[in-house]
Amino acid sequence: MKELLKELKALADPTRLRIIMALRNEEVCVCHITEMMGLSISTISKHLSILYDAGIVERKKTSRWIFYKLHEKKLETDKNITFDVIEKLKNEPLFAKDKSFLKNLLTQNIDSICLKG
């Protein structure tokens, strides 16, 4: 039951839902998510940490960047809460806008996004 409550808590936040929806088809660097959402890296990192602790996302470090994606094993079944949430939200206009913005970001050199400052 503890794991279920962690997952539900992680899903009960609009910022984390936007992150989940952004990751539904892509593996994305933290800096891309930060740019897409217009929030500080520390804020995004905190939300990603909650999603990671709930087992919703996986992460990997590549060179100097940390990439996130939805946890594949968690989504293998359509009996999963996260899967259900994604299915229910996939046609929301905000998430379509985020997807388009992210698609554009991913065409740019990662250094041009992640080394801003």
N, C-alpha and C positions, 0 to 999 in steps of 0.2 A: 504494500500500500504506500510506503514511503516514496518509492520511485514514481508511482502514478501521481502523487501529490506534487512532486518536483516538476514533472512534465506539465501538469495542469497550471502550476504557478508560472512556468516559463511561457506558456501559451497565452497567459492572461494579461499581456501587455501589448499595446499597439506598436511600439517600436520593435519589439521582438517579432511580432507578426510580419512587419515589413521586411525584417531581415530574413525570416524563414521563406517568405515569398520570393525574395531576391535570389535566394540560394536554391530554389526548387529546380532550376535547370542548369545551374552554373556552379563552378568552384570559383570563389571570389576572394580577393585579398581584402584585408581589413580596411586598407586605405580607400578602396573602391566603395565599400559600404559607407565609410565616413563621408566621402564626397557625395554619394547619392543622397544620403539622409541630411547632410548639412549640420551634423552634430560633431562634437569633439571626439577625438580618438579615444579618450578615456571613457566617455559615455558609451560609445560603441563597444569598446573592449569589455566593459562591465556587462552589457547585454549579451555579448557573445559568450562570456564566461558562464552566465546563467544557463544559456542554451546548451553549452558544452556539458556542464554539470548535470543537466537533465537528460543527457544522452541524445539530444536532438540533432546536434551538429558534430562533425569531426573536424580536426584541424591538422595542418601539416606546415612545417616551416621549410621554405624553399629559399635558399640564400638568405637574404635579410627580410624577406616578407613572410607573413603568416596567412595561409589560405584556409578558408572554411568552405564546407559543403554539408548538405544534409547527410545525416548518418544513414548510410545505405541499408544496413541490416534492419534498422528501425522502420524503414519505409517499404520493406519487401512485402509486407502484407497490407491489404486494404482494411484490416481490422485494427489499425493503429490510430490513435487519437490525432497525432500530427498529420497523418495522411488525410484523415477526415477534414481537418481544419483547412489544409491546402486545397482540397477539392471544393470546399464550400466558398473559399475566398478567391479562387483563381480568376473570376470574371469581374472583380471589383476594379473600378477605374483607377484608383490610386496605385494599385499593384501593376497595372498595365503601364502606367506612366513611369513607375520605378524601373520596370523591365526595359523600357525603351531607353531611359537615361543610362542605365547600367550597360546596355548593349553598346551604346556610344562610347562610354568610358573604357570598355574592354578592347576597343579598337585602337586606343592610344597606348603609347609606350608606358609601361608601368612606372618607370622612374619619373615621368612627367607628372604623374598623379601622386605618387607616394613620397616624392621628395619635395613637394611644395612646402613653402613655409618661410 
